[in-house]
């Protein structure tokens, strides 16, 4: 789904966050030259607004709106002939306070823009029902409550553009209010908490309505057939609501529609081809994330102007109609997560101007269609989680603009040939090819070149054999590398720290051996958050679905990860681990690591996950671990640790399962409490044995001169037995 453009920009005077605005963006006002100063009444109304703002949220109006000056010269105020105030334009000024009804006393006001501020309270009915205002924009504020209903009879209000989006309005859109807006051209009420049915009769009252945006609310019920009466309507958006039922046939009588968007609702039924074909002007169709069933109708091919088609996350079935080939204007298509089947080659992509195509999570089979290689402007292609097979065609190099490619979880073969073909796509930044190439050998050929722009590489779950190849060290722009769940052997190469932008490394669940190289503790992106400024901040062309419920559109939104778990690594945890101060996830579990947990690990104050379980670690848990305030997952189970477990903060939330398999650990959440009756530690036993050996040596040596010393040592031993538990346990 395209961006809802729910952002504020200080450079824009009018904030109607809709990409397709149609005739609502025609110039409604012209600026007249100033002929004289504003009246005292108008100045008083503006001063009333200024004085109602908080001191810290007046946007500097206390200075620029001085009582002694002509209000026609004030910032954001424009006047027409006779000194009549015609515009008050104060978007993105940091204003905080209420909107006073006295602004309606500006009887010549045509355009009021208070968008992108922090104004709160209700929207005065006097402004909504003004006899002069033609454009009213209060979007992106903190306004709340229901919209006022109009009580007295009135008709023919001049209001043409009403933007109340991105506030906290509640209740239904009052029918009596909409009935008097006969000249309305555009209404944006998106991103609020409106309830009830969609205001389907709005076009009867406002026959010139061209744009209606009601998305991101709590509207419910079915879509009324009355929307078919909207003969001038070009944009209809009602996504992310609670709408049910099917798409009524009558709605397709609104033949001027260019943008039809109902994603993320509970719509059901099938797409009726005979109705759909009526929308011959349609450019944008989004019915994603509903419960639509049935096949894609052949008549889709008659929508010659269609540029974007979103049918993802539905229950649609069958083969794609070959008539889809006729949609030559199509630039964006997503059919992700349906049950489409068959050979994608039924569709001829040759004449399309495709930029983004997502066919993932379906049941397509066969080879990648050769015709898709004719789409030289294709930027993003996702074919993941299907039944595609075979090798990559050398023609894939024709996709000169290709930046994002995901073909994971299919049955592709010959990884060496695949990489040699793909590295000719010089603009590739994201390459996800895991769960293919079953049991093959990862190529070691140092001559593999290209991929100079690659930022994401995932070759997981194949399972490939071989060692981590040296050619990866050439991918100097790499930020994310996932080689997990393979059968890779050998050691972790020390050159990984030369990948200066790498902040996500997952080489878990392989058969790697040897020590953790100390060079791994020198990964620049994990040492300082200042290095994040070096990352490319561009959005990904398609979101990366890391799990079913988690997706990312920005790479720097990924956590900083070092995952080496489930290998056969030996040796100690390097003390240099404390340098990785921006690490979020550290997982060294299920290896054969030994030695103590270095106290430097407590420097990783950004950690959210720390898993050292299933190793051979000894010693005590560093008490400073309690300073890891963001920790939500902690596991040191199945080691040989001793002493007390940390307490306080996050550690009060971790249960016995985080420590199980360490019989010498004690703490309030464990079955073993750190009390005076607990068995002496191994170090304490060693002390006792040493002291007793001295005593017995003195006695059996018969040296009377040393007997006093023996008594002293025995006395000292008894004292230690009683006072050992007075010493803080973490100091032992």
C-alpha positions as CSV (number, residue, x, y, z in Angstrom):
1,X,0.0,0.0,0.0
2,X,1.5,3.4,-0.8
3,X,2.3,5.9,1.8
4,X,-0.6,7.6,3.5
5,X,1.6,10.7,3.6
6,X,0.8,11.2,7.3
7,X,3.7,13.6,7.7
8,X,4.0,17.3,8.2
9,X,6.2,19.6,6.2
10,X,6.9,23.1,7.2
11,X,7.3,24.2,3.6
12,X,3.7,23.6,2.7
13,X,1.0,26.0,3.3
14,X,-1.9,23.6,2.8
15,X,-1.8,20.1,4.3
16,X,-4.2,17.7,2.5
17,X,-2.2,14.5,2.8
18,X,-3.7,12.7,-0.2
19,X,-1.6,11.9,-3.2
20,X,-4.5,12.1,-5.7
21,X,-6.4,15.3,-5.0
22,X,-8.1,15.8,-8.3
23,X,-10.0,19.0,-8.8
24,X,-9.8,19.8,-5.1
25,X,-6.3,21.3,-5.6
26,X,-7.4,23.9,-8.1
27,X,-6.5,27.4,-7.2
28,X,-9.4,28.6,-5.1
29,X,-7.9,31.9,-4.0
30,X,-5.9,34.7,-5.5
31,X,-3.9,37.2,-3.4
32,X,-5.0,40.7,-3.7
33,X,-2.7,43.6,-3.0
34,X,-3.0,45.4,0.3
35,X,-5.0,48.5,0.1
36,X,-5.4,49.5,3.8
37,X,-4.9,48.2,7.3
38,X,-7.1,45.6,8.9
39,X,-10.0,46.7,11.1
40,X,-9.8,46.8,14.9
41,X,-12.5,44.0,15.1
42,X,-10.3,41.7,13.0
43,X,-7.2,42.6,14.9
44,X,-9.1,41.8,18.2
45,X,-10.1,38.3,16.9
46,X,-6.5,37.5,15.9
47,X,-5.2,38.8,19.3
48,X,-7.8,36.6,21.0
49,X,-6.3,33.6,19.1
50,X,-2.7,34.6,20.0
51,X,-3.4,35.1,23.7
52,X,-5.1,31.7,23.9
53,X,-1.8,30.0,23.0
54,X,0.6,28.8,25.7
55,X,3.8,30.7,26.3
56,X,5.9,27.8,25.1
57,X,3.7,27.1,22.1
58,X,2.9,30.5,20.5
59,X,5.3,30.1,17.6
60,X,6.8,33.5,18.1
61,X,3.4,35.2,17.5
62,X,3.8,37.3,20.7
63,X,6.6,39.0,18.9
64,X,5.4,39.1,15.3
65,X,1.8,39.9,16.1
66,X,2.4,43.2,17.9
67,X,-0.7,45.2,19.0
68,X,0.8,48.4,17.6
69,X,1.3,47.2,14.1
70,X,-1.1,46.5,11.2
71,X,-2.3,42.9,11.4
72,X,-2.2,42.7,7.5
73,X,1.6,42.8,8.0
74,X,1.7,40.0,10.6
75,X,3.3,36.7,9.9
76,X,0.9,34.2,8.2
77,X,-1.9,36.9,7.7
78,X,-2.9,38.1,4.3
79,X,-5.4,40.7,3.5
80,X,-7.5,41.7,0.5
81,X,-9.0,45.0,-0.6
82,X,-10.2,47.2,2.3
83,X,-7.9,45.5,4.8
84,X,-10.1,42.5,5.1
85,X,-8.2,39.4,6.4
86,X,-8.6,36.7,3.7
87,X,-5.9,34.1,4.8
88,X,-4.5,32.9,8.1
89,X,-1.7,30.4,7.2
90,X,0.2,29.1,10.3
91,X,1.2,25.5,9.5
92,X,4.0,23.8,11.4
93,X,4.5,26.7,13.8
94,X,4.6,24.7,17.1
95,X,1.3,26.3,18.2
96,X,-0.2,24.9,21.4
97,X,-3.6,25.9,22.7
98,X,-7.2,26.0,21.8
99,X,-8.8,27.3,18.6
100,X,-11.2,30.1,19.7
101,X,-14.6,30.6,18.0
102,X,-13.8,34.3,17.6
103,X,-11.8,33.5,14.5
104,X,-15.1,33.2,12.8
105,X,-15.4,37.0,13.3
106,X,-13.0,37.4,10.4
107,X,-15.9,37.8,8.0
108,X,-13.8,37.9,4.9
109,X,-11.6,34.8,5.8
110,X,-11.3,32.4,2.9
111,X,-8.4,30.2,3.9
112,X,-7.5,29.0,7.4
113,X,-4.5,26.6,7.7
114,X,-3.5,25.6,11.2
115,X,-2.1,22.2,10.3
116,X,0.8,20.4,11.9
117,X,0.7,22.0,15.3
118,X,-0.3,20.9,18.8
119,X,-3.7,22.5,19.1
120,X,-6.2,20.7,21.3
121,X,-9.8,20.8,22.3
122,X,-12.8,20.9,20.0
123,X,-13.1,22.3,16.5
124,X,-15.4,25.4,16.9
125,X,-18.6,24.9,14.9
126,X,-18.5,28.5,13.9
127,X,-15.5,27.8,11.7
128,X,-17.0,24.6,10.1
129,X,-20.2,26.5,9.3
130,X,-18.5,29.8,8.4
131,X,-20.2,31.9,5.7
132,X,-16.8,32.8,4.2
133,X,-14.2,30.0,4.6
134,X,-13.6,27.9,1.5
135,X,-10.5,26.0,2.7
136,X,-10.3,24.8,6.3
137,X,-7.2,22.7,7.3
138,X,-6.6,21.7,10.9
139,X,-4.9,18.4,10.1
140,X,-2.1,16.9,12.3
141,X,-3.1,18.4,15.6
142,X,-4.5,17.1,18.9
143,X,-8.1,18.1,18.4
144,X,-10.7,15.8,19.9
145,X,-14.4,15.2,20.6
146,X,-17.2,14.8,18.1
147,X,-17.8,17.2,15.3
148,X,-20.6,19.6,16.1
149,X,-24.0,19.0,14.4
150,X,-25.6,21.9,12.7
151,X,-28.8,23.0,14.5
152,X,-30.4,25.8,12.5
153,X,-31.4,25.5,8.8
154,X,-28.8,26.7,6.4
155,X,-27.6,25.7,3.0
156,X,-25.0,26.6,0.4
157,X,-22.0,26.9,2.7
158,X,-18.9,28.1,0.7
159,X,-16.6,25.4,2.2
160,X,-14.9,23.5,-0.6
161,X,-12.0,21.8,1.2
162,X,-12.2,20.4,4.7
163,X,-9.1,18.6,6.1
164,X,-9.5,17.4,9.7
165,X,-7.2,14.3,9.3
166,X,-4.7,13.1,12.0
167,X,-6.5,14.3,15.1
168,X,-8.5,12.5,17.8
169,X,-12.1,13.1,16.7
170,X,-14.7,10.6,17.7
171,X,-18.3,9.7,17.1
172,X,-20.0,9.6,13.8
173,X,-19.7,12.1,11.0
174,X,-22.9,14.1,11.6
175,X,-25.3,13.8,8.7
176,X,-26.8,17.3,9.4
177,X,-23.3,18.7,9.1
178,X,-22.6,17.1,5.8
179,X,-26.0,18.1,4.4
180,X,-25.1,21.8,4.5
181,X,-21.8,21.4,2.7
182,X,-23.2,21.6,-0.7
183,X,-20.0,22.9,-2.3
184,X,-17.6,20.4,-0.8
185,X,-15.0,19.2,-3.3
186,X,-12.6,17.4,-0.9
187,X,-13.1,15.9,2.6
188,X,-10.2,14.3,4.4
189,X,-11.2,12.8,7.8
190,X,-8.5,10.1,7.9
191,X,-6.5,9.0,10.9
192,X,-9.1,9.7,13.6
193,X,-11.5,7.6,15.6
194,X,-14.8,8.1,13.8
195,X,-17.3,5.4,14.1
196,X,-20.6,4.3,12.5
197,X,-21.3,3.7,8.9
198,X,-19.5,5.5,6.0
199,X,-21.3,8.7,5.1
200,X,-22.6,7.3,1.8
201,X,-25.2,10.1,1.1
202,X,-22.5,12.7,1.0
203,X,-22.5,12.9,-2.8
204,X,-26.2,13.6,-2.9
205,X,-25.6,16.7,-0.8
206,X,-22.3,17.6,-2.4
207,X,-22.6,16.7,-6.1
208,X,-19.1,18.1,-6.9
209,X,-17.3,16.0,-4.4
210,X,-14.1,14.7,-6.0
211,X,-12.0,13.4,-3.1
212,X,-13.1,11.5,0.0
213,X,-10.5,10.0,2.4
214,X,-11.9,8.2,5.5
215,X,-9.1,5.7,6.1
216,X,-7.6,4.9,9.5
217,X,-10.8,5.2,11.5
218,X,-13.3,2.8,13.1
219,X,-16.1,2.9,10.5
220,X,-18.1,-0.3,10.4
221,X,-20.9,-1.9,8.5
222,X,-21.2,-2.5,4.8
223,X,-20.3,-0.3,1.9
224,X,-23.5,1.5,0.8
225,X,-24.7,1.3,-2.9
226,X,-25.2,5.0,-2.6
227,X,-21.6,5.6,-3.4
228,X,-22.6,4.9,-7.0
229,X,-24.2,8.3,-7.0
230,X,-20.8,10.0,-6.7
231,X,-20.5,10.9,-10.4
232,X,-17.6,13.4,-9.8
233,X,-15.7,11.3,-7.3
234,X,-12.2,10.5,-8.4
235,X,-10.6,9.4,-5.0
236,X,-12.4,7.1,-2.5
237,X,-10.2,5.9,0.3
238,X,-11.6,3.9,3.4
239,X,-8.8,1.6,4.2
240,X,-8.0,0.4,7.8
241,X,-11.5,0.4,9.1
242,X,-13.9,-2.4,10.1
243,X,-16.0,-2.6,7.0
244,X,-17.7,-5.9,6.1
245,X,-19.6,-7.5,3.3
246,X,-18.9,-7.3,-0.4
247,X,-18.3,-4.6,-2.9
248,X,-21.8,-3.5,-4.1
249,X,-22.3,-3.6,-7.8
250,X,-23.8,-0.1,-7.7
251,X,-20.6,1.4,-6.4
252,X,-19.0,0.7,-9.7
253,X,-21.4,3.2,-11.3
254,X,-19.0,6.0,-10.0
255,X,-17.2,5.8,-13.3
256,X,-15.0,8.8,-12.6
257,X,-13.1,6.9,-10.0
258,X,-9.3,6.9,-10.5
259,X,-8.3,5.8,-7.0
260,X,-10.3,3.2,-5.1
261,X,-8.8,2.0,-1.9
262,X,-10.4,-0.3,0.8
263,X,-7.4,-2.2,2.3
264,X,-7.3,-3.7,5.8
265,X,-11.0,-4.3,6.3
266,X,-13.1,-7.4,6.5
267,X,-14.5,-7.3,3.0
268,X,-15.6,-10.7,1.4
269,X,-16.9,-12.1,-1.8
270,X,-15.3,-12.2,-5.2
271,X,-14.3,-9.4,-7.6
272,X,-17.2,-9.1,-10.2
273,X,-15.6,-8.7,-13.6
274,X,-18.7,-7.2,-15.2
275,X,-18.8,-4.5,-12.5
276,X,-15.0,-3.8,-12.4
277,X,-14.8,-3.1,-16.1
278,X,-17.0,0.0,-15.7
279,X,-14.1,1.7,-13.9
280,X,-12.2,2.4,-17.1
281,X,-10.5,5.5,-15.6
282,X,-9.1,3.5,-12.7
283,X,-5.4,4.2,-12.0
284,X,-5.0,2.8,-8.5
285,X,-6.9,-0.2,-7.0
286,X,-6.1,-1.4,-3.5
287,X,-8.2,-4.2,-2.0
288,X,-5.4,-5.8,0.0
289,X,-5.7,-7.4,3.4
290,X,-9.4,-8.4,3.2
291,X,-11.1,-11.7,2.7
292,X,-11.7,-11.6,-1.0
293,X,-12.2,-15.0,-2.7
294,X,-12.4,-16.4,-6.2
295,X,-10.3,-15.8,-9.2
296,X,-8.9,-12.7,-10.7
297,X,-11.5,-11.7,-13.5
298,X,-10.4,-11.6,-17.1
299,X,-11.9,-8.1,-17.4
300,X,-8.9,-6.8,-15.4
301,X,-7.2,-6.5,-18.7
302,X,-9.6,-3.8,-19.9
303,X,-8.4,-1.4,-17.2
304,X,-5.9,0.2,-19.6
305,X,-5.0,3.1,-17.3
306,X,-4.3,0.9,-14.3
307,X,-0.9,1.6,-12.8
308,X,-1.2,0.0,-9.3
309,X,-2.9,-3.2,-8.3
310,X,-2.9,-4.4,-4.7
311,X,-4.7,-7.7,-4.0
312,X,-2.3,-9.0,-1.4
313,X,-3.4,-10.9,1.8
314,X,-6.7,-12.2,0.5
315,X,-8.1,-15.7,-0.2
316,X,-8.0,-15.6,-4.0
317,X,-7.3,-18.7,-6.0
318,X,-6.8,-20.0,-9.6
319,X,-4.4,-19.0,-12.3
320,X,-3.7,-15.5,-13.3
321,X,-5.7,-14.5,-16.5
322,X,-3.5,-14.0,-19.5
323,X,-5.6,-10.8,-20.1
324,X,-3.5,-9.2,-17.3
325,X,-0.9,-8.8,-20.0
326,X,-3.1,-6.0,-21.5
327,X,-2.5,-3.8,-18.5
328,X,0.4,-2.1,-20.2
329,X,0.4,0.9,-17.8
330,X,0.9,-1.4,-14.8
331,X,3.8,-0.2,-12.7
332,X,3.1,-1.8,-9.3
333,X,1.4,-5.2,-8.6
334,X,1.3,-7.2,-5.4
335,X,-0.6,-10.5,-5.1
336,X,1.3,-11.6,-2.0
337,X,-0.2,-14.2,0.3
338,X,-3.0,-15.6,-1.7
339,X,-3.5,-19.1,-3.2
340,X,-2.8,-18.3,-6.8
341,X,-1.5,-21.3,-8.7
342,X,0.0,-22.3,-12.1
343,X,2.7,-21.0,-14.4
344,X,3.3,-17.3,-14.1
345,X,4.4,-17.4,-17.8
346,X,0.7,-17.2,-18.7
347,X,1.2,-13.4,-18.2
348,X,3.2,-11.6,-20.9
349,X,5.1,-8.9,-19.1
350,X,6.9,-7.7,-22.2
351,X,4.7,-4.6,-22.8
352,X,4.4,-3.6,-19.1
353,X,6.3,-0.8,-17.5
354,X,6.7,-2.7,-14.2
355,X,8.6,-1.1,-11.4
356,X,7.6,-3.3,-8.4
357,X,6.1,-6.9,-8.5
358,X,5.4,-9.1,-5.5
359,X,4.1,-12.6,-6.2
360,X,5.3,-14.1,-3.0
361,X,3.5,-16.6,-0.7
362,X,1.4,-18.3,-3.4
363,X,1.6,-21.6,-5.2
364,X,3.1,-20.5,-8.5
365,X,5.3,-23.1,-10.2
366,X,7.6,-23.5,-13.1
367,X,10.4,-21.2,-14.0
368,X,10.7,-17.4,-13.7
369,X,8.8,-16.0,-16.8
370,X,11.3,-15.0,-19.5
371,X,9.1,-12.1,-20.4
372,X,9.7,-10.4,-17.1
373,X,13.3,-9.9,-18.1
374,X,12.0,-7.4,-20.7
375,X,11.0,-5.0,-17.8
376,X,14.2,-3.0,-17.8
377,X,12.7,-0.5,-15.3
378,X,11.9,-3.2,-12.8
379,X,13.2,-2.2,-9.4
380,X,11.8,-4.8,-7.0
381,X,10.8,-8.4,-7.6
382,X,9.7,-10.8,-4.9
383,X,8.9,-14.5,-5.8
384,X,9.6,-15.9,-2.4
385,X,7.6,-18.9,-0.9
386,X,6.3,-20.4,-4.1
387,X,7.2,-23.6,-6.1
388,X,9.5,-22.0,-8.7
389,X,12.4,-24.2,-9.8
390,X,15.3,-24.5,-12.2
391,X,18.3,-22.1,-12.7
392,X,18.5,-18.4,-13.1
393,X,18.5,-17.2,-16.7
394,X,21.4,-15.1,-17.9
395,X,18.8,-12.7,-19.1
396,X,18.3,-11.5,-15.6
397,X,21.1,-9.1,-16.3
398,X,18.7,-7.2,-18.5
399,X,17.1,-5.9,-15.3
400,X,19.4,-3.0,-15.1
401,X,17.3,-1.2,-12.5
402,X,16.8,-4.2,-10.2
403,X,17.6,-3.2,-6.6
404,X,15.5,-5.7,-4.6
405,X,15.2,-9.4,-5.3
406,X,13.7,-12.1,-3.0
407,X,13.4,-15.6,-4.3
408,X,13.7,-17.4,-0.9
409,X,11.9,-20.7,-0.2
410,X,11.6,-22.1,-3.7
411,X,13.5,-24.9,-5.4
412,X,16.1,-23.1,-7.4
413,X,19.4,-24.9,-8.2
414,X,23.0,-24.2,-9.0
415,X,24.0,-21.5,-6.5
416,X,27.3,-20.8,-8.3
417,X,25.6,-20.1,-11.6
418,X,22.9,-18.0,-9.8
419,X,25.5,-15.8,-8.2
420,X,27.4,-15.4,-11.4
421,X,24.3,-14.2,-13.2
422,X,23.0,-12.1,-10.4
423,X,26.2,-10.2,-9.8
424,X,25.7,-8.6,-13.3
425,X,22.7,-6.7,-11.8
426,X,24.9,-3.9,-10.7
427,X,22.2,-2.0,-8.8
428,X,21.2,-4.9,-6.5
429,X,21.1,-3.7,-2.9
430,X,18.9,-6.5,-1.4
431,X,19.3,-10.2,-2.3
432,X,17.4,-12.8,-0.4
433,X,17.9,-16.3,-1.8
434,X,17.7,-18.6,1.2
435,X,15.9,-22.0,1.3
436,X,17.1,-23.0,-2.2
437,X,20.1,-24.9,-3.6
438,X,19.5,-27.8,-1.2
439,X,22.7,-29.4,-0.1
440,X,24.9,-27.6,-2.6
441,X,28.4,-26.2,-1.9
442,X,28.7,-22.5,-1.4
443,X,31.1,-21.2,-4.1
444,X,34.6,-20.3,-2.9
445,X,35.6,-18.8,-6.2
446,X,37.5,-15.6,-5.3
447,X,36.8,-14.4,-8.8
448,X,33.1,-13.9,-8.0
449,X,32.8,-10.1,-8.4
450,X,30.1,-7.5,-8.6
451,X,27.5,-6.9,-5.9
452,X,29.3,-3.7,-5.2
453,X,26.1,-2.0,-4.0
454,X,24.7,-5.0,-2.0
455,X,23.4,-4.0,1.5
456,X,21.4,-7.1,2.4
457,X,22.4,-10.7,1.7
458,X,20.6,-13.7,3.1
459,X,21.6,-17.3,2.0
460,X,20.1,-19.1,5.0
461,X,18.5,-22.6,5.4
462,X,19.7,-24.3,2.3
463,X,21.7,-26.1,3.8
464,X,25.0,-25.3,2.0
465,X,28.3,-27.0,2.8
466,X,31.8,-25.5,2.6
467,X,33.4,-22.6,4.5
468,X,32.5,-18.9,4.7
469,X,33.8,-17.7,1.4
470,X,36.4,-15.0,1.0
471,X,34.5,-13.2,-1.8
472,X,32.1,-11.9,0.9
473,X,34.9,-9.7,2.1
474,X,34.5,-7.6,-1.1
475,X,30.9,-6.6,-0.2
476,X,32.0,-3.4,1.4
477,X,28.5,-1.9,1.6
478,X,27.0,-4.9,3.3
479,X,24.9,-4.1,6.3
480,X,23.0,-7.4,6.9
481,X,24.5,-10.9,6.4
482,X,22.5,-14.0,7.2
483,X,24.2,-17.4,6.6
484,X,22.3,-19.3,9.3
485,X,20.9,-22.8,9.2
486,X,23.5,-24.2,6.8
487,X,26.2,-26.8,7.2
488,X,29.1,-24.5,6.9
489,X,32.4,-25.6,8.5
490,X,35.7,-24.1,9.4
491,X,36.4,-21.1,11.5
492,X,34.9,-17.6,11.7
493,X,37.1,-15.5,9.4
494,X,38.8,-12.6,11.0
495,X,38.2,-10.3,8.0
496,X,34.5,-9.8,8.9
497,X,35.4,-6.7,10.8
498,X,36.6,-5.2,7.5
499,X,32.9,-5.0,6.5
500,X,32.7,-1.6,8.0
501,X,28.9,-1.1,7.6
502,X,27.9,-4.6,8.8
503,X,25.7,-4.4,11.9
504,X,23.6,-7.6,11.6
505,X,25.6,-10.9,11.4
506,X,23.8,-14.2,11.8
507,X,25.9,-17.3,11.2
508,X,24.0,-19.5,13.7
509,X,23.1,-23.1,13.3
510,X,26.1,-24.2,11.3
511,X,29.1,-26.4,12.1
512,X,31.7,-23.7,12.7
513,X,34.6,-24.5,15.0
514,X,37.5,-22.8,16.7
515,X,37.6,-19.7,18.9
516,X,35.6,-16.5,18.5
517,X,38.1,-14.3,16.7
518,X,38.9,-11.1,18.7
519,X,38.6,-9.2,15.4
520,X,34.8,-9.8,15.6
521,X,34.8,-7.5,18.7
522,X,36.0,-4.7,16.4
523,X,33.0,-4.4,14.1
524,X,32.7,-0.6,13.7
525,X,28.9,-0.5,13.4
526,X,28.5,-2.3,16.7
527,X,31.0,-0.1,18.6
528,X,29.4,3.4,18.3
529,X,26.0,4.7,17.3
530,X,27.8,7.6,15.6
531,X,28.7,5.2,12.8
532,X,25.0,4.8,11.9
533,X,25.3,8.1,10.1
534,X,27.3,6.2,7.4
535,X,24.3,4.0,6.5
536,X,22.1,4.6,3.5
537,X,18.8,6.0,4.8
538,X,16.8,5.1,1.7
539,X,13.6,3.1,2.1
540,X,13.7,-0.5,0.8
541,X,11.7,-0.9,-2.4
542,X,9.7,-3.7,-0.6
543,X,9.5,-4.5,3.1
544,X,11.7,-7.3,4.4
545,X,9.5,-9.7,6.3
546,X,11.9,-11.0,8.9
547,X,9.0,-12.9,10.7
548,X,5.3,-13.3,9.9
549,X,4.5,-10.3,12.1
550,X,7.6,-8.2,11.7
551,X,8.6,-6.3,8.6
552,X,11.1,-3.6,7.9
553,X,11.2,-0.8,5.3
554,X,14.3,0.8,6.6
555,X,17.5,-1.2,7.2
556,X,18.6,0.9,10.1
557,X,15.3,-0.2,11.8
558,X,16.8,-3.7,12.1
559,X,18.4,-4.5,15.5
560,X,22.1,-4.7,15.9
561,X,22.7,-8.4,16.0
562,X,25.6,-10.8,16.6
563,X,24.3,-14.4,16.5
564,X,26.8,-17.3,16.6
565,X,24.6,-19.8,18.4
566,X,24.3,-23.5,17.7
567,X,27.8,-24.1,16.4
568,X,30.9,-25.9,17.8
569,X,32.8,-22.9,18.9
570,X,35.4,-23.3,21.7
571,X,37.6,-21.0,23.9
572,X,36.5,-18.0,25.9
573,X,34.2,-15.1,25.3
574,X,36.7,-12.4,24.3
575,X,37.1,-9.5,26.8
576,X,36.8,-7.2,23.8
577,X,33.1,-7.9,23.8
578,X,32.7,-4.8,25.9
579,X,33.5,-2.7,22.8
580,X,30.2,-3.6,21.1
581,X,28.3,-1.0,22.9
582,X,25.4,-0.6,20.5
583,X,24.6,-4.3,20.2
584,X,20.9,-5.2,20.7
585,X,21.1,-9.0,20.4
586,X,24.0,-11.2,21.5
587,X,23.5,-14.9,21.1
588,X,26.5,-17.3,21.8
589,X,24.3,-20.2,23.0
590,X,24.7,-23.9,22.3
591,X,28.5,-23.9,21.7
592,X,31.4,-25.2,23.8
593,X,32.6,-21.9,25.2
594,X,34.4,-22.1,28.5
595,X,35.9,-19.7,31.1
596,X,34.1,-17.0,33.0
597,X,31.6,-14.4,31.6
598,X,33.8,-11.3,31.2
599,X,32.6,-8.4,33.2
600,X,33.1,-6.2,30.2
601,X,29.8,-7.6,28.8
602,X,28.1,-5.3,31.3
603,X,29.1,-2.4,29.1
604,X,26.6,-3.5,26.5
605,X,23.8,-1.3,27.9
606,X,21.7,-1.4,24.8
607,X,21.3,-5.2,24.9
608,X,17.7,-6.5,24.6
609,X,18.6,-10.1,24.2
610,X,21.5,-12.0,25.9
611,X,21.7,-15.7,25.5
612,X,24.8,-17.7,26.7
613,X,23.0,-20.9,27.5
614,X,24.2,-24.4,26.7
615,X,27.9,-23.8,27.0
616,X,30.6,-24.7,29.6
617,X,30.9,-21.3,31.3
618,X,32.1,-21.1,34.9
619,X,32.5,-18.6,37.7
620,X,30.0,-16.0,38.9
621,X,27.5,-13.9,37.0
622,X,28.8,-10.3,36.9
623,X,26.6,-8.3,39.3
624,X,26.7,-5.3,37.0
625,X,24.4,-7.2,34.6
626,X,21.6,-5.6,36.5
627,X,22.5,-2.3,34.7
628,X,21.3,-3.7,31.4
629,X,18.0,-2.0,31.7
630,X,16.7,-2.8,28.2
631,X,17.2,-6.5,28.6
632,X,14.0,-8.5,27.8
633,X,15.5,-11.9,27.2
634,X,18.2,-13.4,29.3
635,X,19.4,-17.0,29.4
636,X,22.5,-18.6,30.9
637,X,21.0,-22.1,31.5
638,X,23.0,-25.3,31.3
639,X,26.4,-24.0,32.2
640,X,28.5,-24.5,35.3
641,X,28.0,-21.1,36.9
642,X,28.0,-20.4,40.7
643,X,27.0,-17.7,43.2
644,X,24.0,-15.4,43.3
645,X,22.0,-14.3,40.3
646,X,21.5,-10.6,39.7
647,X,18.4,-8.9,41.1
648,X,16.6,-5.7,40.6
649,X,15.4,-4.0,37.5
650,X,14.8,-6.3,34.5
651,X,16.3,-9.3,36.4
652,X,13.2,-9.5,38.7
653,X,11.2,-10.5,35.6
654,X,13.4,-13.5,34.6
655,X,12.2,-16.9,35.8
656,X,14.0,-20.1,36.9
657,X,14.2,-21.2,33.2
658,X,16.9,-18.5,32.6
659,X,19.2,-20.3,35.0
660,X,18.2,-24.0,35.0
661,X,21.1,-26.4,34.8
662,X,23.5,-24.4,37.0
663,X,23.3,-26.2,40.3
664,X,25.6,-23.8,42.1
665,X,23.6,-20.7,41.3
666,X,21.4,-19.3,44.1
667,X,18.8,-16.5,44.3
668,X,15.2,-15.7,45.3
669,X,13.7,-17.0,42.0
670,X,15.6,-20.3,42.2
671,X,15.0,-23.3,44.4
672,X,18.4,-22.7,46.1
673,X,18.5,-19.6,48.2
674,X,21.6,-17.7,49.2
675,X,21.4,-18.3,52.9
676,X,23.8,-19.2,55.7
677,X,22.9,-22.9,55.6
678,X,23.8,-23.3,52.0
679,X,26.7,-25.7,51.1
680,X,30.1,-24.0,51.1
681,X,31.4,-23.1,47.6
682,X,34.3,-24.9,46.0
683,X,36.7,-22.0,46.7
684,X,35.6,-22.1,50.4
685,X,36.3,-25.8,50.6
686,X,39.8,-25.3,49.2
687,X,40.5,-22.7,51.9
688,X,39.4,-25.1,54.6
689,X,41.6,-27.9,53.3
690,X,44.6,-25.7,53.2
691,X,44.2,-24.4,56.7
692,X,43.6,-27.9,58.1
693,X,46.7,-29.2,56.4
694,X,48.7,-26.5,58.2
695,X,47.2,-27.4,61.5
696,X,47.8,-31.1,61.2
697,X,51.3,-30.5,60.0
698,X,52.0,-28.5,63.2
699,X,50.4,-31.2,65.5
700,X,52.1,-34.2,63.9
701,X,55.4,-32.4,63.8
702,X,55.4,-32.1,67.6
703,X,56.6,-28.5,67.4
704,X,55.4,-26.8,70.5
705,X,56.5,-23.4,69.4
706,X,54.0,-23.6,66.5
707,X,51.1,-24.9,68.5
708,X,50.0,-21.4,69.3
709,X,49.9,-20.6,65.6
710,X,47.8,-23.7,65.0
711,X,45.3,-22.6,67.6
712,X,45.2,-19.2,65.9
713,X,44.6,-20.8,62.5
714,X,41.8,-23.0,63.9
715,X,40.2,-20.1,65.6
716,X,40.4,-18.1,62.4
717,X,38.8,-21.0,60.5
718,X,35.9,-21.1,62.9
719,X,35.5,-17.3,62.6
720,X,35.4,-17.5,58.8
721,X,32.8,-20.2,58.9
722,X,30.5,-17.9,60.8
723,X,31.2,-14.7,58.9
724,X,31.6,-15.9,55.3
725,X,28.0,-15.0,54.6
726,X,28.4,-11.5,55.8
727,X,30.7,-10.8,52.9
728,X,28.8,-9.7,49.7
729,X,28.5,-12.9,47.7
730,X,29.4,-11.3,44.5
731,X,32.9,-10.5,45.9
732,X,33.8,-14.1,46.5
